[in-house]
Amino acid sequence: MKNKQVIFSEDGDIAYGKASVFNNADEFIVAINKQYHEEVCWVDNIRIEPCISTLEGIGAEMIIPLSSTDVVIENYFVADVSEIGVGGADKA
C-alpha cells in the first residue's frame, strides 16, 4: 500500500502530495482533511506541478550540476489550504 502522506508548507496554507501515490484529486483532498493540523479546512486551487525536493539543499546564487545534488524532481498535487474552524465556524 502506498503511503498517502501530505506535506504542508511552514504556514500550513499549501499542501503537497506525490501525484504517483494518489489516484485523483478527490483522494488527495481526503488525505488533506485527515492530516490537517486544524479541525476543518477548505481546499482550493488543486493542480499537479513538477516540484523539486532535497535534503542537503542548494545554496542561493549557485550554479551546480543537477547530477551533483540529491535533488529529486517529481509531480506533486499542490493545493491551497485555509482554516475554516471548528464545525465550519470561523475561530475568533
C-alpha positions as CSV (number, residue, x, y, z in Angstrom):
1,M,0.0,0.0,0.0
2,K,1.3,3.4,-0.9
3,N,1.9,6.0,1.9
4,K,-0.5,8.8,1.2
5,Q,1.4,11.4,3.1
6,V,0.6,15.1,2.8
7,I,3.3,17.7,3.4
8,F,2.2,21.1,4.5
9,S,4.1,24.4,4.0
10,E,5.5,26.1,7.0
11,D,2.5,28.3,7.4
12,G,0.1,25.4,6.6
13,D,-1.5,27.2,3.8
14,I,-0.2,24.9,1.0
15,A,-0.4,21.1,0.8
16,Y,1.7,18.8,-1.3
17,G,1.3,15.2,-2.1
18,K,3.1,13.0,-4.6
19,A,0.9,12.5,-7.6
20,S,2.1,8.9,-8.0
21,V,0.5,7.8,-4.7
22,F,-2.9,9.4,-5.2
23,N,-5.4,8.1,-7.7
24,N,-7.1,11.5,-8.2
25,A,-7.6,15.0,-6.7
26,D,-10.5,13.8,-4.5
27,E,-8.3,11.2,-2.8
28,F,-5.7,14.0,-2.2
29,I,-8.4,16.2,-0.6
30,V,-9.5,13.3,1.7
31,A,-5.9,12.9,2.8
32,I,-5.5,16.6,3.4
33,N,-8.6,16.7,5.6
34,K,-7.4,13.7,7.6
35,Q,-3.9,15.1,8.1
36,Y,-4.6,18.9,8.5
37,H,-3.5,20.2,11.9
38,E,-6.7,22.2,12.5
39,E,-10.2,20.9,12.9
40,V,-11.7,21.8,9.5
41,C,-10.1,23.2,6.4
42,W,-11.0,24.4,2.9
43,V,-9.0,23.0,0.0
44,D,-8.9,25.0,-3.3
45,N,-6.9,25.5,-6.4
46,I,-5.8,21.9,-6.8
47,R,-3.2,21.3,-9.5
48,I,-0.4,18.9,-10.5
49,E,3.0,20.6,-10.7
50,P,6.6,19.3,-11.1
51,C,8.4,20.0,-7.9
52,I,11.9,19.6,-6.6
53,S,13.0,18.3,-3.1
54,T,16.4,18.0,-1.5
55,L,17.6,17.0,2.0
56,E,21.0,18.7,1.5
57,G,19.7,21.9,0.0
58,I,21.2,24.2,-2.7
59,G,22.8,27.5,-1.8
60,A,21.4,30.7,-3.1
61,E,23.0,32.2,-6.2
62,M,24.9,28.9,-7.0
63,I,25.3,27.1,-10.3
64,I,25.7,23.4,-9.7
65,P,25.1,20.4,-12.0
66,L,21.9,18.6,-11.1
67,S,23.8,15.3,-11.1
68,S,26.0,16.7,-8.2
69,T,23.0,17.2,-5.9
70,D,20.4,15.0,-4.2
71,V,17.6,16.9,-5.9
72,V,14.5,14.8,-6.8
73,I,12.1,16.0,-9.4
74,E,8.6,14.6,-9.1
75,N,5.0,15.6,-10.0
76,Y,3.0,16.6,-6.9
77,F,-0.6,17.6,-6.2
78,V,-0.4,21.1,-4.9
79,A,-3.4,22.8,-3.2
80,D,-4.2,26.0,-1.3
81,V,-5.5,25.2,2.2
82,S,-7.3,27.6,4.6
83,E,-8.6,27.0,8.0
84,I,-12.4,27.2,8.4
85,G,-12.6,26.4,12.1
86,V,-14.5,24.0,14.3
87,G,-17.5,22.7,12.6
88,G,-17.2,25.3,9.8
89,A,-17.4,28.3,12.1
90,D,-14.6,30.8,12.0
91,K,-12.4,30.9,15.0
92,A,-12.1,34.1,16.8
